[in-house]
Amino acid sequence: MPEYLAPGVFIEEVSFRAKTIEGVSTSTAAFVGPCRFGPINGESPLLTCYAEFEEIYGGLDKLNFDGQASSHNYLAQAVRAFFDEGGQRLYVARTFLPIDGNDGVARWDSGNSLLNDAQSNLIKLSARYPGAVGNFSVTITVKLGQSQLKTDRRGNSKLVKVNEGDVVWAQTRKEASNAPSIPGQFYEVQSHNGVLQLSESNDAGITNFVETGLLEKAQAISLTVTTSAMGHFGVEQVWDDLVFDPSHSNSLSRVFAKEPASRIKALTVPLVFEADAASGVEIANALTQLGNIADGTAIVLSLDSNSASARSARLQLPGGNDGQQPTPEVYRGSRFEKGISNGLLALEELEEISIVAMPGATHNFSREGGNTTYAESIMREVISHCEKMRYRVAVLDSIEGSTVNKVLKLRRTIDSSRAALYFPWVRILDPLTNQEFDNPPSGHICGIYARTDIERGVYKAPANEVIRLATGFEKKVTKRKQDLLNPQGINCLRKIRGRGYRVWGARTISSDPEWRYINVRRYFVYLERSIDNGTQWAVFESNGEALWSNVRVTVENFLLNEWKSGALPGARPEEAFFVRCDRTTMTQSDLDNGRIICQVGVAPLRPAEFVIFRIGQKTADSDS
């Protein structure tokens, strides 16, 4: 209670309305699987369009598992399908399985060039993440700017527009007019007796300072680094106005640091620069002697007074690969130091995820000798993940190339109310080759889930919806075949004459008839999660009649809005739901142990899966 110790007027803010519950989002999806580039550990970034995925994960180009025949990039194709089908928010957890201990990262160091041993391994460049797409080329351009020497009327010169630590290209004056030209070299700007001067270190490590009066020119230097495009639809990335000084915020060592200052830089800067050199001058000397080694020869980039204002070195990073096809253990993920994890474990920290899929996880298991137990194990991993996280459902792909008998056999091995299985694969047009190929349905289905949630609501069954990208299906599903599949909870994708390619099923793979339909399960997930989030204010409140009434009214108001929006059946609210929170739901033992128990009953809307018209003959003289 507030204290009133002296006479006066006291104003207090009081709420006369009940707490409200805001419905949570149900359309945020997460995909787990291999792709061309991008992080394999740590928190996944939120993607809102396909272009963001391409910038981080490398595009649609095919993968080469085990360095052998290429495989379609199913996860990238699923991401494209997700956004084209209506999805808006997506997380991606990349999986990568190294080949025989090879981490798959493309690397280049100055020991690869035709330089002498003293310069060997001084400069190291590498792709930030594993993947064959990391074998991109890097172009480093050194530009000489205007001279930084300013001479006054008395003939005295000083350095201008430079800072301590800057590296400049300078040339001292010739002793006589007929003397040979003195080659330029790199100097570091340092403060000497309060004056900025150029310094150099000899072999003994002794620093010498060059007086500005002895200089003929001292040119500013800037660097430009360009990386080649990552895939067909990628673009070159360019970084301008870089410097040599490692302590500068815009230096090579900082911009391309192995451990960037922010997560966004780690995601968007694909290159890592490392230098054993301690100073900017050493880095400059090493870089300007690099060569274009793509053809096995070295082109020296030493600068002199007669050289052009800019010289470039183009380096090709070798050694990147796509690893092996991930196993169930890789999909499950691992935990590392500092709380970093990957695979499905990396998704556990992202609370807003509602839909999980593993596009391409069932690829290449139906062929002769294929290990179908891998596909089944991966399905169990994602089902286990959704069961553990409670507020998530899994979208499962049938095994590539499955027949009706094979998909029925697969269905008998799994059972969950938090997963839905779809058959067959979707035939789409590959924008890279303009050729049709069969794509896992999960990416399309997750997008349709999101589209249905946004346009109609999560209570609407995500079926009888058009698959926008489909040009056909891997297998033709007739009504007779669906008569076998539908009772087993296998959702079929069919071509309906005159209505295009549609999702023709909305069941879970649960044997419990109470959770037969995926929209019922997802709607209860929505209700449970919304009530969970919207009643956190009640924790540690005084456990009495006032609290029970507030909780009861809060939940009733939320469910009343759901009923008014058409999410619940019944002509009256009493037919749609009930909420109890009083002495009938709690014992004295519950109160003594600090528990408040609220019982909520909801009548869900189930889909009209079988629309039946009973038609009979009527004679003219029969009673109306």
C-alpha positions in Angstrom: 0.0 0.0 0.0 1.2 3.5 -0.7 2.1 5.7 2.3 0.3 9.0 3.0 2.4 10.9 5.5 1.5 14.5 4.9 -1.7 16.2 3.8 -2.1 16.7 0.0 -3.5 15.5 -3.2 -2.2 12.1 -4.4 -2.7 10.8 -8.0 -2.6 7.1 -8.6 -2.8 5.2 -11.9 -5.3 2.2 -11.6 -6.2 -0.3 -14.3 -9.9 -1.1 -14.5 -9.6 -3.7 -17.3 -8.5 -7.3 -17.3 -5.2 -8.4 -18.7 -5.2 -9.3 -22.3 -3.7 -12.3 -24.2 -2.2 -11.6 -27.6 -2.1 -14.5 -30.1 1.3 -15.7 -31.0 2.7 -16.1 -34.5 2.4 -19.6 -36.0 3.9 -19.1 -39.4 7.7 -18.9 -38.5 9.5 -21.9 -40.0 12.9 -23.4 -39.6 14.8 -25.6 -42.1 17.8 -27.9 -41.3 20.1 -29.3 -43.9 23.1 -28.8 -46.2 23.7 -25.8 -48.4 26.6 -24.2 -50.3 28.0 -21.8 -47.7 27.2 -20.1 -44.4 27.6 -20.7 -40.7 27.4 -24.3 -39.4 27.4 -23.3 -35.7 25.7 -20.7 -33.6 22.4 -18.9 -33.7 20.6 -18.9 -37.1 19.7 -15.5 -38.7 16.1 -14.6 -39.4 15.4 -14.6 -43.1 12.5 -12.6 -44.6 13.2 -13.2 -48.3 15.1 -15.5 -50.6 17.7 -12.8 -51.4 18.8 -12.8 -47.8 19.3 -16.6 -47.8 21.4 -16.3 -51.0 23.6 -13.6 -49.5 24.5 -15.8 -46.5 24.1 -19.4 -47.7 25.2 -19.2 -51.4 22.2 -19.8 -53.7 20.8 -22.7 -55.7 23.8 -24.3 -57.3 24.2 -28.0 -56.9 26.1 -29.7 -54.1 28.9 -32.2 -54.6 28.9 -34.7 -51.7 32.1 -36.7 -51.3 33.5 -34.8 -54.3 31.4 -37.0 -56.6 28.3 -36.5 -58.8 26.4 -33.3 -58.0 23.1 -33.3 -56.1 20.3 -30.8 -56.2 20.5 -28.2 -53.5 17.2 -29.2 -52.0 17.4 -26.9 -49.0 18.0 -23.8 -51.1 15.2 -24.9 -53.5 12.9 -25.4 -50.4 13.7 -21.9 -49.2 12.8 -20.5 -52.6 9.6 -22.5 -52.5 8.7 -21.4 -49.0 8.8 -17.7 -49.8 7.1 -18.2 -53.2 4.3 -20.2 -51.6 3.6 -17.4 -49.1 6.1 -17.8 -46.2 7.5 -14.7 -44.6 9.8 -15.7 -41.8 12.4 -18.5 -41.8 15.4 -19.7 -39.9 18.0 -22.0 -41.5 20.4 -24.3 -39.6 23.1 -25.5 -41.9 24.5 -29.0 -41.5 28.0 -30.1 -42.7 29.7 -33.4 -42.4 33.5 -33.2 -43.2 35.2 -35.7 -45.5 37.9 -37.7 -43.6 38.8 -34.8 -41.3 39.0 -32.2 -44.0 37.1 -29.1 -42.7 36.1 -28.2 -46.3 37.3 -24.6 -46.0 39.0 -23.0 -49.0 42.4 -21.5 -48.1 45.3 -19.6 -49.7 48.5 -18.4 -48.1 51.5 -16.5 -49.5 53.5 -19.8 -49.4 51.5 -20.8 -52.5 53.1 -18.1 -54.6 56.5 -18.0 -56.2 57.9 -15.8 -53.5 61.0 -16.4 -51.4 61.0 -18.4 -48.2 61.1 -15.3 -46.0 57.8 -14.2 -47.3 56.2 -17.7 -47.2 53.0 -18.0 -45.1 53.1 -14.3 -44.2 49.6 -13.7 -45.6 46.7 -16.1 -45.2 43.3 -15.8 -46.9 40.4 -18.2 -46.4 36.7 -18.6 -46.9 34.9 -18.0 -43.6 32.8 -21.2 -43.9 33.2 -24.6 -45.5 31.8 -25.3 -49.0 32.9 -25.6 -52.6 31.5 -22.2 -53.3 34.2 -20.9 -51.0 36.7 -21.5 -53.9 36.0 -18.0 -55.0 38.6 -15.5 -56.3 39.8 -12.5 -54.4 41.2 -9.4 -56.1 43.3 -7.0 -54.0 43.9 -3.6 -55.6 46.5 -1.2 -54.2 45.9 2.4 -55.1 48.3 5.3 -54.8 46.7 8.7 -54.1 48.0 12.2 -54.0 51.2 13.2 -52.2 50.7 14.0 -48.6 53.7 16.5 -48.5 52.9 20.2 -48.2 55.7 22.8 -48.8 55.4 26.3 -47.5 56.9 29.5 -49.0 60.1 29.0 -47.0 60.6 25.5 -48.6 59.7 23.7 -45.4 57.6 20.5 -46.0 55.4 18.6 -43.6 53.0 15.6 -43.8 49.3 16.5 -44.0 46.1 14.6 -43.9 47.8 11.6 -42.3 47.4 10.0 -38.9 49.8 8.1 -36.7 50.0 4.5 -37.8 49.1 5.2 -41.5 51.2 3.5 -44.2 52.3 5.7 -47.1 54.4 5.1 -50.3 57.3 7.5 -50.2 60.4 8.3 -52.3 63.4 10.2 -51.1 65.2 12.8 -53.2 68.1 12.0 -55.5 71.5 13.2 -54.4 72.3 14.7 -57.8 70.3 15.3 -60.9 72.2 12.7 -62.8 71.9 10.1 -60.1 69.9 6.9 -60.6 66.3 6.9 -59.5 65.7 6.0 -55.9 63.0 3.3 -55.6 60.0 4.1 -53.4 59.1 2.0 -50.4 56.4 1.8 -47.6 56.8 3.8 -44.5 54.7 4.1 -41.3 53.7 7.5 -40.0 54.8 8.0 -36.4 55.1 10.9 -34.0 58.8 11.9 -33.4 59.5 14.8 -31.1 55.9 15.9 -31.5 56.1 15.9 -35.3 54.6 13.3 -37.7 57.5 11.7 -39.6 58.0 8.5 -41.6 59.7 5.6 -39.9 61.3 2.4 -41.0 63.0 -0.4 -39.2 66.2 -2.0 -40.3 67.2 -5.7 -40.0 68.4 -5.1 -36.4 65.0 -3.7 -35.4 66.2 -0.2 -35.0 63.7 2.5 -36.0 65.0 5.3 -38.3 63.0 8.5 -39.0 63.1 10.2 -42.4 62.8 14.0 -42.3 60.2 15.4 -44.6 62.8 17.6 -46.3 64.4 14.5 -47.7 61.2 13.3 -49.3 60.3 13.8 -52.9 56.8 12.4 -52.5 54.7 10.6 -50.0 51.6 9.1 -51.5 48.5 8.0 -49.6 47.4 4.3 -50.1 44.0 2.7 -50.2 43.0 -0.8 -50.8 40.0 -2.4 -52.5 39.1 -6.1 -52.0 36.7 -7.8 -54.3 35.4 -11.3 -54.0 33.8 -13.2 -57.0 30.1 -14.0 -57.0 29.0 -17.1 -55.0 26.9 -18.9 -57.5 24.8 -18.1 -60.5 22.6 -15.5 -58.8 25.2 -14.1 -56.4 27.0 -10.7 -56.9 30.5 -9.6 -56.4 31.3 -8.0 -53.0 33.5 -5.0 -52.9 35.2 -3.3 -49.9 36.7 0.1 -50.6 39.1 2.4 -48.8 40.8 -0.2 -46.7 44.1 0.4 -45.0 47.2 -1.6 -43.9 47.4 -0.5 -40.3 46.1 -3.5 -38.2 44.9 -1.2 -35.4 42.6 0.9 -37.8 38.9 0.0 -37.7 38.9 -0.2 -41.6 42.0 -2.3 -41.9 42.3 -5.7 -43.6 42.8 -7.3 -40.3 39.6 -5.8 -38.8 37.2 -5.9 -41.7 38.1 -9.6 -42.5 38.8 -10.6 -38.9 38.6 -14.3 -38.0 36.3 -13.3 -35.1 34.3 -10.3 -36.3 33.0 -7.7 -33.9 29.4 -8.5 -34.7 27.3 -11.4 -35.8 26.1 -9.6 -38.9 29.6 -9.2 -40.2 30.3 -12.9 -39.6 27.3 -13.7 -41.7 27.9 -11.2 -44.6 31.7 -11.1 -44.9 32.7 -14.4 -46.5 36.5 -13.8 -46.3 39.0 -14.1 -43.5 42.4 -12.3 -43.6 45.2 -13.3 -41.3 48.8 -11.9 -41.3 51.7 -13.1 -39.2 53.2 -9.6 -39.7 53.0 -7.3 -36.8 53.0 -3.9 -38.6 51.1 -2.4 -41.5 54.4 -1.9 -43.4 55.1 -5.7 -43.3 51.6 -6.4 -44.5 52.0 -3.9 -47.3 55.3 -5.3 -48.4 53.9 -8.8 -48.5 50.6 -7.9 -50.3 52.3 -5.8 -53.1 54.4 -8.8 -54.0 51.5 -11.2 -54.4 50.8 -12.4 -57.8 48.1 -13.8 -60.0 48.7 -17.5 -59.5 45.7 -18.8 -61.3 47.9 -19.9 -64.2 50.8 -21.1 -61.9 52.9 -18.0 -62.4 53.5 -15.0 -60.2 53.1 -11.4 -61.3 55.0 -9.1 -59.0 53.1 -6.1 -57.9 55.9 -4.0 -56.6 55.2 -0.2 -56.8 57.7 2.4 -58.1 57.6 6.0 -59.2 57.0 5.0 -62.8 54.2 2.5 -62.1 50.5 3.0 -62.6 48.5 4.4 -59.8 46.8 1.1 -59.0 48.0 -2.5 -59.2 45.9 -5.7 -58.6 46.6 -9.2 -57.5 43.9 -11.9 -58.2 44.1 -14.9 -56.0 42.1 -18.2 -56.2 41.2 -19.9 -53.0 41.5 -23.7 -53.3 40.4 -26.6 -51.3 36.8 -25.9 -50.4 34.3 -28.8 -50.6 30.7 -29.7 -49.7 31.5 -32.6 -47.4 29.4 -35.7 -47.2 25.6 -36.2 -47.1 24.7 -35.5 -43.5 23.8 -38.4 -41.2 21.1 -38.4 -38.4 23.7 -37.4 -35.8 24.6 -34.3 -37.8 21.0 -33.3 -38.1 20.6 -33.8 -34.4 23.5 -31.5 -33.8 26.1 -31.0 -31.0 26.8 -28.5 -28.3 30.2 -26.8 -27.9 31.8 -24.3 -25.6 30.2 -21.0 -24.8 26.8 -22.4 -25.4 27.3 -22.7 -29.2 25.4 -25.5 -30.9 24.3 -26.6 -34.4 21.7 -28.7 -36.1 18.4 -29.1 -34.4 20.0 -28.2 -31.1 20.7 -24.7 -32.5 16.9 -24.2 -33.0 16.1 -24.8 -29.3 17.0 -21.2 -28.4 14.6 -19.7 -30.9 11.2 -19.6 -29.3 9.2 -18.1 -32.2 9.7 -21.2 -34.4 6.4 -23.1 -35.0 7.2 -25.3 -38.1 10.3 -27.4 -38.6 11.4 -29.3 -41.8 14.5 -31.0 -43.2 14.2 -30.6 -47.0 16.4 -33.2 -48.8 17.0 -35.3 -45.8 15.3 -38.3 -47.5 17.2 -37.8 -50.8 19.2 -40.7 -52.2 17.9 -43.3 -49.9 15.5 -45.2 -52.2 18.1 -46.2 -54.7 19.5 -49.7 -54.8 21.6 -50.2 -51.7 20.3 -47.0 -50.1 20.2 -46.9 -46.3 16.5 -46.1 -45.7 17.0 -46.4 -42.0 18.9 -43.1 -42.3 15.8 -41.3 -43.6 13.7 -42.9 -40.9 16.2 -41.9 -38.2 16.3 -38.3 -39.4 12.5 -38.2 -39.3 12.6 -39.5 -35.7 15.1 -36.8 -34.8 12.9 -33.9 -36.0 9.8 -35.5 -34.4 11.7 -35.9 -31.1 12.7 -32.2 -31.4 9.1 -31.1 -31.8 7.8 -33.3 -29.0 10.5 -31.8 -26.7 9.8 -28.2 -27.7 6.0 -28.7 -27.4 5.0 -25.7 -29.5 6.3 -27.0 -32.8 5.2 -29.4 -35.6 7.3 -31.2 -38.2 6.6 -31.4 -41.9 8.1 -34.7 -43.2 9.0 -35.6 -46.8 8.4 -39.1 -48.1 11.6 -40.9 -49.3 12.6 -39.9 -52.8 11.2 -42.3 -55.4 8.8 -44.0 -53.0 6.0 -46.2 -54.2 2.6 -46.5 -52.3 3.9 -49.6 -50.6 7.1 -48.0 -49.5 5.5 -44.9 -48.1 3.0 -47.1 -46.2 5.9 -49.1 -44.8 7.6 -45.8 -43.7 4.4 -44.6 -42.1 4.2 -47.7 -39.9 7.6 -46.8 -38.3 6.6 -43.4 -37.0 3.8 -42.0 -34.9 3.3 -38.5 -33.6 0.6 -35.9 -33.3 3.2 -33.2 -34.0 4.2 -34.3 -37.5 2.6 -34.6 -40.9 3.9 -36.7 -43.8 3.5 -35.7 -47.5 3.7 -37.7 -50.6 4.9 -37.5 -53.4 7.7 -35.1 -54.3 6.8 -31.9 -56.2 8.1 -31.4 -59.8 9.3 -27.9 -60.4 11.4 -25.9 -62.9 15.0 -25.4 -61.9 15.8 -21.7 -62.7 19.5 -22.6 -63.1 19.0 -25.1 -65.9 15.4 -24.5 -67.0 14.9 -28.2 -66.6 12.3 -29.9 -64.4 13.3 -31.9 -61.4 11.6 -33.4 -58.3 11.8 -31.3 -55.1 10.9 -32.4 -51.6 7.4 -31.2 -50.7 8.2 -29.8 -47.2 9.4 -26.4 -48.4 6.2 -25.9 -50.4 4.0 -27.2 -47.5 5.7 -24.9 -44.9 5.0 -22.0 -47.2 1.4 -23.1 -47.6 1.0 -23.4 -43.8 2.2 -19.8 -43.4 0.0 -18.6 -46.2 -3.1 -20.3 -44.7 -2.3 -18.9 -41.3 -2.0 -15.4 -42.6 -5.0 -15.4 -45.0 -7.4 -17.5 -43.0 -6.0 -18.5 -39.6 -4.2 -21.4 -38.0 -7.5 -23.2 -37.4 -8.0 -23.6 -41.1 -6.8 -26.9 -42.5 -3.8 -26.3 -44.8 -5.3 -28.4 -47.6 -7.2 -27.8 -50.9 -4.5 -25.2 -51.4 -2.7 -24.6 -54.7 1.0 -25.5 -54.9 2.1 -22.4 -56.9 5.5 -23.7 -58.2 4.4 -27.2 -59.1 4.5 -28.3 -62.8 3.7 -31.9 -61.8 4.5 -34.6 -59.2 7.0 -37.4 -59.0 4.2 -40.0 -58.9 0.6 -39.7 -60.0 -1.7 -40.3 -57.0 -5.2 -41.5 -58.0 -8.3 -41.6 -55.8 -7.8 -45.4 -55.3 -4.3 -44.9 -54.2 -5.3 -42.1 -51.8 -8.0 -44.5 -50.4 -5.1 -46.5 -49.1 -2.9 -43.6 -48.0 -5.3 -41.2 -46.4 -6.6 -43.5 -43.5 -2.9 -44.0 -42.6 -2.3 -40.3 -42.2 -0.3 -39.8 -45.4 -1.2 -36.5 -47.0 -1.3 -36.7 -50.8 -0.5 -34.1 -53.3 -2.7 -34.4 -56.4 -3.6 -32.8 -59.7 -7.3 -32.0 -59.5 -8.8 -31.7 -63.0 -9.6 -28.1 -63.7 -8.2 -26.9 -60.3 -4.4 -27.4 -60.7 -1.9 -29.0 -58.3 -3.2 -29.1 -54.8 -2.5 -30.4 -51.3 -5.2 -33.0 -50.8 -4.8 -34.0 -47.1 -4.5 -32.5 -43.7 -3.7 -35.3 -41.3 -1.0 -36.0 -38.7 0.8 -39.3 -38.4 -0.8 -39.9 -35.0 -2.7 -43.1 -34.2 -4.7 -41.1 -31.6 -8.0 -40.0 -33.3 -8.2 -37.0 -31.0 -5.2 -35.5 -32.9 -6.0 -36.8 -36.3 -5.9 -33.4 -38.1 -2.8 -31.2 -38.4 -4.8 -27.9 -38.1 -6.3 -29.1 -34.7 -2.9 -29.9 -33.4 -1.5 -26.5 -34.6 -4.5 -24.6 -33.3 -4.0 -26.1 -29.8 -0.3 -25.3 -30.0 -1.4 -21.7 -30.8 -3.8 -21.6 -27.9 -1.4 -23.1 -25.4 1.5 -20.9 -26.3 -0.7 -17.8 -26.4 -2.1 -18.5 -22.9 1.3 -19.4 -21.7 2.8 -16.1 -22.8 -0.2 -14.0 -21.9 -0.5 -15.1 -18.3 3.1 -14.8 -17.1 2.0 -11.8 -15.1 0.2 -14.1 -12.7 3.4 -15.7 -11.4 4.1 -14.6 -7.7 0.8 -12.8 -7.4 -1.3 -13.4 -4.3 -3.1 -16.7 -4.8 -6.6 -15.8 -3.9 -10.1 -15.1 -5.3 -9.0 -11.9 -7.0 -6.2 -13.6 -8.9 -8.4 -16.5 -9.9 -11.0 -14.1 -11.3 -8.4 -12.1 -13.2 -7.0 -15.2 -14.8 -10.4 -16.6 -15.6 -11.6 -13.3 -17.3 -8.3 -13.0 -19.2 -8.6 -16.4 -20.7 -12.3 -16.1 -21.4 -11.8 -12.8 -23.3 -9.1 -14.4 -25.4 -11.3 -17.4 -26.3 -14.3 -15.2 -26.9 -12.3 -13.3 -29.6 -11.4 -16.7 -31.1 -15.0 -17.7 -31.2 -16.1 -14.4 -32.8 -13.4 -14.8 -35.5 -14.8 -18.2 -36.4 -12.1 -20.3 -35.0 -14.4 -22.2 -32.6 -17.8 -23.8 -33.3 -21.1 -23.2 -31.6 -24.0 -20.7 -31.7 -23.0 -19.4 -28.3 -19.7 -19.0 -26.5 -20.8 -21.7 -24.0 -20.9 -24.2 -26.8 -17.4 -23.4 -27.9 -15.4 -23.2 -24.6 -15.4 -23.1 -20.8 -12.9 -21.7 -18.3 -12.8 -22.7 -14.7 -10.4 -21.3 -12.0 -11.8 -21.5 -8.5 -12.1 -23.8 -5.5 -13.4 -26.6 -7.7 -10.1 -26.8 -9.7 -7.7 -26.5 -6.7 -7.3 -28.3 -3.4 -5.9 -26.8 -0.2 -2.7 -28.8 -1.0 -2.4 -27.0 -4.3 -2.7 -23.6 -2.6 -0.2 -24.6 0.1 2.2 -25.5 -2.6 1.7 -22.3 -4.5 -0.2 -23.7 -7.4 -3.1 -22.1 -9.3 -4.9 -24.5 -11.6 -7.1 -23.2 -14.4 -9.1 -25.7 -16.5 -9.9 -24.7 -20.1 -12.0 -26.7 -22.5 -12.1 -25.9 -26.2 -14.2 -27.4 -29.0 -12.0 -27.3 -32.1 -13.2 -27.0 -35.7 -12.3 -30.1 -37.6 -12.0 -30.0 -41.4 -14.9 -31.1 -43.6 -12.8 -33.9 -45.0 -15.8 -35.9 -46.5 -18.5 -33.7 -48.0 -21.6 -36.0 -48.5 -24.7 -35.2 -50.4 -27.6 -37.7 -50.1 -29.8 -37.5 -53.2 -33.0 -39.5 -53.8 -35.8 -39.5 -56.3 -38.9 -37.5 -55.6 -42.2 -38.3 -57.5 -44.6 -35.5 -58.5 -47.4 -36.8 -56.4 -45.4 -37.3 -53.2 -45.9 -35.1 -50.2 -43.5 -32.1 -50.2 
